[in-house]
Amino acid sequence: MKLKGNIIDIPNREIFKGEITIENGKIKSIEKKDCKESHYILPGFVDAHIHIESSMLVPSEFAKIAVKHGTVSTVSDPHEIANVLGVKGVEFMIENGKQTPFKFNFGAPSCVPVTSFESAGAVIDSSAIKTLMANPDIKYLAEMMNYPGVIYDDAEVLKKLEWAKHYNKPIDGHAPGLRGDDLTKYISEGISTDHECFTYEEGLEKLQKGMKVIIREGSAAKNFEALIDLLDEHYKNMMFCSDDKHPDDLLLGHINQLCARAVEKGIDVYKVLQAACVNPVKHYKLDVGLVKVGDDADMIIVEDLKDFKTLQTYINGELVYDKGTSKIKDVEFENLNNFNTDKKVVSDFRFESNAKQIRVIECSDGELVTNEIIEDSIIEDGNLVSNIDNDVLKMTVVNRYQNDKPAIAFIKNFGLKEGAIASSVGHDSHNIIAVGVSDEAICKAVNLIIENKGGICAISNKEEKIVPLPIAGIMSDQNAETIGKQYAELDKMAKQLGSQLTAPYMSLSFMALLVIPSLKLSDKGLFDGDSFQFLNLEIG
């Protein structure tokens, strides 16, 4: 097979008209040759850090959509399903992904559970990490979220890092806001990347200290604008990722969108493509071709170098996407799950109190980091309730793995004026998380999730809507178009209920993520992510 067009040689900063000959899935030759084709041939895009589960799609369904946007490979952390199902969940992701030509590269989840301050469905200890690291299908140790454990020499954490070093596999970081001596200590343990930088200064310090910084632009966390100005000087040590991308967003675009935005800002196209295509392959030692003789024939044909609209995608010389049609086939799979809690009653969501003030989680649109604020309480019949007028709403996290009393807190900026929204996608342990205007609405939403053994839902005064997620309570068994449409309808309903957040369900899913400062809620209580301790909801 031969492909002709404008061939992009990223390392040599050259574009030339030519012909690529592909034989047995490899590039046999690249020749400079005049041709009439005006399109561009370049290496495929690589998402340098993503949780496939957050797309609510199994890997084989994710692949169908990703290739439409020119993505040929991902560096995938199966951390979400691992917190529900353990190693069995990791194996599910690997095996499902293997049944497609798409190049998934899975890591060993380093923090399952992330902390001891929440209830997860499984544990992956250092012994399990040893076994996973020995598996050639495991390419790296995934994000080390327990940065206090690294800094203060937690023995179990250090054992996990040592097994990654023993097998000479990269270690991914996860340390939002970490600076100074603590950052130096964190890096000294072999941690080589971070996708959690949310300021220019933080990103610059991490780069200067030898880390690779991954610019993240997902459905909830959006750090592109804060970090993109670093790329011009530090392009050899930067990459792009989406981290968490919901299905409706994935249908619209992927890494190609970040390339287009970077070029629009005037950044040199070769530097952009170095970050989008080359650096992840080099850093993680991926079996992904870079349009060189002898490489796997992994490449894309794009219309131009401005919008990066993909015309065709090839993986190992196989045409997997062609002008609007994904050629990746359906894959059969088993619906694995772990959901073992009974339905709740309204009284479960009461919080008896006479406190005049309460600690409140302040959510910021497009950020995973929250603030702690103090608000006056409203008490009815001895029960703390939502203050709809001031947008301070009751929130709950319910243990989905066993019957426990729901944890209660309050949150600002979700904006609901009626009803409730709930989800069993609650990073990282994936317990049930809900926000609502009343105990009755919250109870109804939580029970709808329990009845379906997983999903995301919205409850209004007149209707109930749910998108079931039968695989581990976090993924659908449907295709992207179906789940994307259902999710978009649910997102619209949440906004009709009053939410002003760009992605209310994605934001909701991170309000139980304890390792991201400052104030979060686990199924065990209100938690301070800065001091790593529980706090009282009530003040005074």
C-alpha positions in Angstrom: 0.0 0.0 0.0 1.2 3.5 -0.8 0.1 6.9 0.7 0.9 10.2 -0.9 0.8 13.7 0.4 2.6 16.4 2.4 4.7 14.3 4.8 5.6 15.9 8.1 9.0 15.1 9.6 8.6 16.5 13.1 12.2 16.0 14.4 13.8 17.6 11.3 11.1 20.3 11.1 10.4 19.6 7.5 7.3 19.1 5.3 7.8 17.6 1.9 5.7 16.0 -0.8 6.3 12.3 -0.9 5.1 8.7 -0.9 5.0 6.2 1.9 5.1 2.5 1.2 3.5 0.2 3.8 4.2 -3.5 3.9 3.1 -6.0 6.6 2.0 -3.2 8.8 5.4 -1.4 8.7 6.7 1.6 6.8 9.0 0.1 4.2 10.1 3.4 2.5 9.5 7.1 2.5 10.4 8.9 -0.7 10.4 12.5 -1.7 8.2 12.6 -4.8 6.0 15.2 -6.4 2.3 14.5 -6.0 -1.0 16.3 -6.5 -2.4 15.4 -3.0 -2.6 18.5 -0.7 -3.4 16.8 2.5 -0.8 16.1 5.3 0.5 12.8 6.6 1.8 12.8 10.2 2.1 10.5 13.3 -1.2 9.8 15.1 -2.0 11.7 18.3 -1.4 10.2 21.7 -3.4 11.1 24.8 -0.7 11.0 27.5 -3.0 10.4 30.4 -6.6 9.3 30.4 -9.0 7.3 32.4 -11.0 5.5 29.6 -13.7 4.8 32.2 -14.6 8.5 32.4 -15.8 8.4 28.8 -18.4 5.9 30.2 -17.3 3.7 27.4 -15.4 0.4 27.4 -12.1 0.6 25.6 -13.3 -1.0 22.4 -16.1 1.6 22.1 -13.8 4.4 23.1 -11.4 3.4 20.2 -14.2 3.8 17.6 -14.5 7.5 18.4 -10.9 8.3 19.2 -9.6 7.3 15.8 -12.1 9.7 14.2 -10.1 12.5 15.8 -6.7 11.1 14.8 -5.8 9.5 18.1 -4.0 6.2 17.6 -2.9 5.5 21.2 -3.6 6.4 24.8 -1.6 6.1 28.0 -4.5 4.8 30.1 -4.8 4.5 33.8 -7.5 1.9 34.7 -7.5 3.4 38.2 -11.3 3.9 38.3 -12.4 0.4 37.5 -9.6 -0.9 39.8 -11.1 0.9 42.8 -14.3 -1.0 42.1 -13.0 -4.4 41.0 -9.3 -4.5 41.7 -6.9 -6.4 39.4 -9.9 -8.1 37.8 -11.0 -4.7 36.5 -7.5 -3.9 35.1 -7.5 -7.2 33.3 -11.0 -6.5 31.8 -9.7 -3.2 30.3 -6.6 -4.8 28.9 -8.4 -7.7 27.3 -11.2 -5.6 25.9 -8.7 -3.1 24.4 -6.6 -5.9 22.9 -9.5 -6.9 20.7 -9.1 -3.7 18.7 -6.2 -2.4 16.6 -6.1 0.7 18.8 -3.0 1.0 20.9 -4.1 1.2 24.5 -1.2 1.3 27.0 -2.4 0.5 30.5 -0.6 1.3 33.7 -0.8 -0.3 37.1 -3.0 1.8 39.4 -0.8 2.9 42.3 -3.5 4.1 44.7 -6.3 1.6 45.3 -7.8 2.8 47.4 -6.4 6.3 47.1 -6.5 6.8 50.9 -7.7 5.0 54.0 -10.3 7.7 54.6 -12.8 6.2 52.2 -14.4 2.9 51.3 -13.4 1.3 48.0 -14.4 -2.0 46.4 -10.9 -3.4 46.2 -7.2 -3.1 47.4 -4.1 -3.3 45.2 -1.2 -3.5 47.5 2.5 -3.5 46.8 2.5 -7.3 46.2 -0.2 -6.9 43.5 1.8 -4.0 42.0 4.8 -6.3 41.8 2.7 -8.8 39.8 1.3 -6.1 37.6 4.7 -4.6 36.9 6.0 -7.9 35.7 3.2 -8.1 33.1 4.4 -6.8 29.7 0.9 -5.4 29.1 1.5 -3.0 31.9 3.6 -0.1 30.6 4.0 2.2 33.7 3.1 2.8 37.3 0.0 5.1 37.1 -0.4 8.4 39.0 1.0 8.4 42.5 -1.8 10.4 44.1 -0.6 9.7 47.7 2.0 12.4 47.6 2.1 12.7 51.4 2.9 9.0 51.5 5.9 9.7 49.2 7.1 12.8 51.1 6.9 11.1 54.5 8.3 7.8 53.4 5.3 5.5 53.8 6.7 2.0 53.5 3.9 0.6 51.3 4.0 3.6 48.9 7.8 3.3 48.6 7.6 -0.4 47.8 5.2 0.3 44.9 7.7 2.9 43.5 10.5 0.4 43.9 8.8 -2.3 41.9 8.3 0.2 39.0 12.0 1.1 39.1 12.9 -2.6 39.3 11.1 -3.3 36.0 12.4 0.0 34.5 8.9 1.4 33.9 8.0 5.1 34.2 6.2 6.4 37.2 3.4 9.0 36.8 2.8 11.8 39.3 -0.3 13.4 40.6 0.6 16.3 43.0 -1.6 19.4 42.5 0.0 22.5 43.9 3.0 20.7 45.3 6.0 23.1 45.4 9.4 23.7 47.0 11.2 21.1 49.1 8.2 18.7 49.1 8.2 18.7 45.3 11.9 18.0 45.2 11.5 15.0 47.5 8.5 13.7 45.4 10.6 13.9 42.2 13.6 12.3 43.9 11.6 9.1 44.3 11.5 8.6 40.5 8.2 10.3 39.7 8.6 11.7 36.2 5.3 13.4 35.2 2.5 15.5 36.4 -0.8 16.4 34.7 -2.2 18.2 37.8 -0.5 21.6 37.4 -3.0 24.4 37.5 -0.8 27.5 37.4 2.0 28.6 35.1 4.4 29.0 38.1 3.7 25.5 39.3 4.2 24.0 35.9 7.4 26.0 35.4 8.9 24.8 38.7 8.1 21.2 37.9 9.7 21.5 34.5 12.8 23.2 35.9 13.1 20.3 38.5 13.1 17.7 35.7 9.5 16.6 35.5 7.5 16.2 32.3 4.4 18.4 32.5 1.2 17.2 30.8 -1.2 19.9 29.7 -4.7 18.7 30.7 -8.0 19.7 29.1 -10.8 17.4 30.1 -14.5 17.8 30.7 -14.1 19.2 34.2 -10.5 20.1 34.7 -9.2 22.6 32.1 -5.6 23.8 32.5 -4.8 24.5 28.9 -4.9 28.3 29.2 -2.9 28.3 32.4 -0.1 26.2 31.0 0.1 26.6 27.2 2.6 29.5 27.3 5.1 27.1 28.7 5.1 25.0 25.5 7.1 27.3 23.3 10.2 27.0 25.4 9.6 23.6 27.0 8.1 21.6 24.2 10.5 18.8 24.5 9.2 18.0 28.0 5.5 18.6 27.6 2.6 16.5 26.4 -1.2 16.8 26.0 -3.9 14.8 27.8 -7.6 14.8 28.6 -7.5 12.9 31.9 -11.3 12.6 32.2 -13.5 13.2 29.1 -17.2 12.6 29.1 -18.8 10.9 26.0 -20.5 14.0 24.6 -17.2 15.9 24.6 -15.3 12.9 23.1 -17.7 12.9 20.1 -16.7 16.5 19.4 -12.9 16.1 19.6 -9.9 14.9 21.4 -6.1 15.8 21.3 -6.7 17.3 17.8 -8.6 20.1 19.5 -5.6 21.0 21.7 -3.3 21.1 18.7 -5.7 23.4 16.9 -5.9 25.8 19.9 -2.1 25.8 20.4 -1.5 26.6 16.7 -4.1 29.3 16.8 -2.2 30.9 19.6 0.8 31.2 17.3 2.9 28.3 18.7 5.1 26.6 16.2 3.4 23.6 14.7 6.4 21.3 15.0 6.5 22.1 18.8 2.8 21.4 19.1 3.1 18.0 17.2 6.2 17.1 19.3 4.0 17.3 22.4 1.0 15.7 20.8 2.7 12.8 18.9 6.3 12.3 19.8 6.9 12.9 23.5 4.4 10.4 24.9 5.9 7.6 22.6 9.4 8.4 23.7 8.7 8.9 27.4 6.6 5.8 27.9 8.5 3.7 25.3 5.3 2.9 23.4 5.1 0.6 20.4 3.7 3.4 18.3 5.1 4.5 15.0 6.4 8.0 14.3 6.4 7.9 10.5 9.9 6.6 10.1 11.2 3.8 8.0 10.8 0.5 10.0 8.1 2.0 12.3 4.7 0.5 12.7 2.5 2.3 10.1 0.6 4.4 12.7 -0.3 7.7 11.0 -3.1 10.0 10.2 -4.0 12.1 7.2 -5.4 15.5 8.0 -6.9 18.2 5.9 -4.6 21.0 7.1 -2.4 22.0 10.0 -4.8 24.5 11.4 -7.9 22.6 12.4 -6.3 19.1 12.1 -9.5 17.6 10.7 -8.8 13.9 10.3 -9.5 12.3 6.9 -8.0 8.9 7.6 -6.4 7.0 10.5 -4.1 4.1 10.1 -2.8 1.7 12.8 -0.3 -0.9 11.9 -1.1 -0.1 8.3 -4.8 -0.9 8.8 -7.3 1.8 7.8 -9.3 2.2 11.0 -11.1 5.5 10.1 -12.0 6.7 6.6 -13.7 10.0 5.9 -16.5 9.8 8.5 -16.6 6.1 9.1 -14.9 4.3 12.0 -13.9 0.8 10.9 -13.2 -0.6 14.4 -15.6 -3.5 15.0 -17.9 -4.3 17.9 -16.5 -6.4 20.7 -18.5 -8.7 23.0 -17.8 -8.3 26.8 -19.1 -9.2 30.2 -20.9 -6.7 32.4 -18.8 -6.9 35.6 -20.0 -5.0 38.7 -19.7 -4.5 42.5 -22.8 -2.9 44.0 -24.0 -4.1 47.4 -26.0 -1.5 49.2 -29.8 -1.4 50.0 -32.2 1.4 49.1 -32.3 4.3 51.5 -35.1 6.2 53.4 -35.4 10.0 53.6 -34.5 10.0 57.3 -31.0 8.6 56.3 -30.2 12.1 55.0 -31.1 14.1 58.1 -28.3 15.8 59.9 -29.3 16.7 63.5 -27.8 20.0 64.5 -28.2 23.3 66.3 -25.0 24.8 64.8 -25.3 28.4 63.7 -22.6 28.0 61.0 -21.3 25.2 58.8 -18.2 24.4 56.7 -19.2 24.4 53.0 -17.4 23.0 50.0 -17.0 25.8 47.3 -16.9 24.2 43.9 -15.3 26.2 41.0 -16.3 25.6 37.4 -13.6 23.9 35.4 -11.5 23.1 38.5 -11.0 20.0 40.7 -9.6 22.1 43.5 -12.2 23.4 45.9 -12.3 25.9 48.7 -13.6 25.8 52.3 -16.0 28.6 53.1 -18.2 29.3 56.2 -21.9 29.8 55.8 -24.9 30.4 58.1 -26.9 27.2 58.6 -30.6 26.7 58.0 -32.2 24.3 60.4 -35.7 22.9 60.1 -37.1 20.6 62.8 -33.6 20.0 64.1 -32.3 19.1 60.6 -29.7 21.0 58.6 -31.2 21.7 55.2 -30.3 23.3 51.9 -30.3 27.0 51.5 -31.6 27.3 47.9 -31.6 31.1 47.8 -27.9 31.2 48.8 -27.0 28.2 46.7 -25.7 26.1 49.6 -27.1 22.7 48.9 -27.0 19.4 50.8 -24.7 16.8 49.5 -24.2 13.1 50.3 -21.8 10.3 49.6 -23.2 6.8 50.1 -21.1 3.7 50.5 -22.1 1.5 47.5 -20.2 -1.6 48.7 -22.0 -2.1 52.0 -24.9 -0.7 54.1 -23.5 2.3 56.0 -25.0 5.6 57.1 -24.7 8.2 54.3 -22.1 11.0 54.9 -23.5 14.5 54.7 -22.0 17.9 53.8 -23.0 21.1 52.0 -21.7 22.5 48.7 -21.9 25.9 46.9 -22.1 26.7 43.2 -24.2 23.7 42.0 -27.1 26.1 41.5 -30.0 23.6 41.6 -33.4 25.3 42.3 -35.3 22.0 42.4 -34.7 18.3 42.5 -31.4 16.5 42.7 -28.6 15.0 40.6 -26.7 11.8 41.6 -24.0 9.6 40.2 -22.1 6.4 41.0 -19.1 7.9 39.2 -17.5 9.4 42.3 -13.7 9.6 42.0 -11.9 7.6 43.1 -13.8 5.0 45.1 -17.0 5.4 43.1 -19.4 5.5 45.9 -22.8 7.2 45.2 -22.6 11.0 45.3 -25.6 13.3 45.1 -26.5 17.0 45.5 -30.1 18.3 45.9 -32.5 20.9 47.3 -34.2 18.5 49.8 -33.7 15.3 51.6 -36.6 13.8 49.7 -35.1 14.6 46.3 -31.6 13.4 47.4 -33.1 10.1 48.6 -35.0 9.6 45.4 -31.9 10.2 43.3 -29.7 7.9 45.4 -32.3 5.1 45.2 -32.6 5.4 41.4 -28.8 4.8 41.2 -29.1 1.8 43.6 -32.0 0.3 41.7 -29.9 0.4 38.5 -26.7 -0.7 40.2 -24.9 2.3 38.8 -25.5 5.3 36.6 -26.0 9.1 36.6 -29.4 10.6 37.1 -31.5 13.7 37.6 -34.7 14.2 39.5 -37.1 17.1 39.1 -40.5 17.7 40.6 -42.1 16.0 37.5 -39.7 13.5 36.1 -36.7 11.1 36.7 -34.0 10.5 34.1 -31.1 8.0 34.4 -28.3 6.8 32.2 -27.5 3.3 33.5 -23.8 2.3 33.9 -23.9 -1.5 34.4 -20.2 -2.1 34.0 -18.6 -1.5 37.5 -21.2 1.2 37.9 -19.1 3.6 35.9 -19.3 2.5 32.2 -22.1 1.8 29.8 -22.6 -1.2 27.6 -23.7 1.1 24.8 -21.8 2.8 22.0 -20.6 6.4 22.1 -23.4 7.9 20.0 -26.0 6.4 22.3 -24.4 7.2 25.6 -23.3 10.6 24.3 -26.9 11.5 23.4 -28.2 10.2 26.7 -25.6 12.0 28.7 -26.2 15.3 26.8 -29.9 15.0 27.6 -29.1 14.5 31.3 -26.6 17.4 31.3 -29.4 19.6 29.8 -31.8 18.5 32.5 -29.3 19.3 35.3 -28.9 22.8 33.8 -32.7 23.2 33.6 -32.8 22.4 37.3 -30.6 25.5 37.7 -27.0 24.3 37.5 -24.7 26.9 35.9 -21.7 24.6 35.8 -20.2 23.7 32.4 -20.1 20.0 33.2 -22.2 19.4 36.4 -21.8 15.6 36.4 -18.1 15.7 35.8 -17.7 18.4 38.6 -19.9 16.3 40.9 -17.8 13.2 40.3 -14.7 15.0 41.7 -16.3 16.3 44.9 -15.3 13.0 46.7 -11.7 13.1 45.4 -9.9 13.5 48.7 -6.3 13.9 47.3 -7.3 17.2 45.5 -7.4 20.1 48.0 -9.1 21.6 49.8 -12.5 20.4 51.2 -14.1 17.2 49.9 -16.6 14.6 51.1 -15.9 10.8 51.4 -18.4 8.2 52.5 -16.8 8.5 56.0 -17.2 12.3 56.3 -16.0 15.8 55.5 -12.3 15.8 54.6 -9.5 18.4 54.5 -7.3 17.5 51.5 -4.5 19.9 52.8 -4.1 18.4 56.3 -5.4 15.0 55.4 -7.8 14.7 58.2 -11.6 14.7 58.8 -13.3 18.0 59.8 -16.6 18.7 61.6 -19.3 20.1 59.4 -20.7 22.2 62.3 -19.0 25.4 63.6 -20.3 26.9 66.9 
